[in-house]
Amino acid sequence: MLRLSRKIDYGLALLSALASEPKKWISLSEVAQNRGISAKFLSQLAGALKNAGVVTSREGIGGGYKLAKKASAISLKAVIEALEGDTALQSCFAKAGSCPIEDSCPTKPMWSRIQNKLDHVLLMGPNGSGKSTLAHLLMGDPTYKVIEGSVDLIKNNNRSDILSLSPDERASLGIFLSFQNPVAIPGVSVFNLLRMGALKNKNNSKTKKDNGHAPVSVLAFYNQLKKTATSLGIDEEFLKRSINDGFSGGERKKMEVLQMLVLQPKFALLDELDTGLDVDALKIIAKGIRQIAKSGSGVMLITHYTRILEYVKPDVVHIIKQGKLIKSGSYSVAKEIEKHGYDPLTTVS
């Protein structure tokens, strides 16, 4: 298994953030806060990527960083070489004539095929394949317009098309969307937000059983909230603070999972919850995903990487490219990607 270093992981997180808004100059401090990365370390990575021609920058008011080329034109090889150095698997690929048996080497064809696979693995921005677009469309984001088709929600054996519903109406039906870059809401505490959300769920439920476990009393709700937060490594003090205000990227991602576990949605759309997380935070996020799935909720987990799949085993894996579904299958599809990369699957019919 190929293990990417922290440099590569955080470098990809930076490029993913830039690819999500390709026309906007994005500040490193914004990315550092949203992704939970050291601003100093991120600055070093950005400098190396700029020297390699992967990103470009502009100083002054309104300045920041952008991709220097389309996301689809940036290979994993280019990122690794910019941050770590030469990606040649053998000396003969780095410099011709460096090996005395290069012309007669029986293993060179094998290494050549492996090297070519590395050269053509593409880094796709979140908007490049349509994964995040699909999640936002399902939640009712007015940015996107459905040309044809329907989205049916089955509840109590009744099927209904939700496309005509507003985002809050879809949320009331039990659809939940986590964000790649959760925003801060100054003045609205975590406790108040989730208390009102839980009450809304209760009012929309026909029975207490349907409502999951949203307690009636304020004290009972707070105790349940504190218990859930503790299981995610969230300090009780955060429950009194404004939602995501001054939170690190990792703390914001944990807060998304806390909201999901408290609101107990029928279906959760999780958009790159794993991006930019260290191993410990990743395990906590995965624990929350397993917990909500075990409770009976449906989950659609969007990710670029297979590392979270070490802790969360999906029932079905779908691969989307250029807005089209190009492959579906069991967990073995994820293992195939881990082994061979996305390149063999990028042909769209």
Secondary structure as UniProt FT lines:
FT   HELIX           6..20
FT   TURN            22..23
FT   HELIX           28..35
FT   HELIX           39..51
FT   TURN            52..53
FT   STRAND          55..58
FT   TURN            61..62
FT   STRAND          64..67
FT   HELIX           71..73
FT   HELIX           76..83
FT   HELIX           91..94
FT   TURN            96..97
FT   TURN            100..104
FT   TURN            106..107
FT   HELIX           108..119
FT   HELIX           126..129
FT   HELIX           131..139
FT   TURN            142..143
FT   STRAND          152..155
FT   TURN            156..157
FT   STRAND          158..161
FT   TURN            163..164
FT   HELIX           167..172
FT   TURN            173..174
FT   STRAND          175..178
FT   STRAND          185..189
FT   HELIX           190..204
FT   TURN            208..211
FT   HELIX           218..231
FT   TURN            232..233
FT   HELIX           236..240
FT   STRAND          242..243
FT   TURN            244..246
FT   HELIX           249..263
FT   STRAND          267..271
FT   TURN            273..276
FT   HELIX           279..294
FT   TURN            295..296
FT   STRAND          298..302
FT   HELIX           307..310
FT   STRAND          317..321
FT   TURN            322..323
FT   STRAND          324..329
FT   HELIX           331..340
FT   HELIX           343..345
//
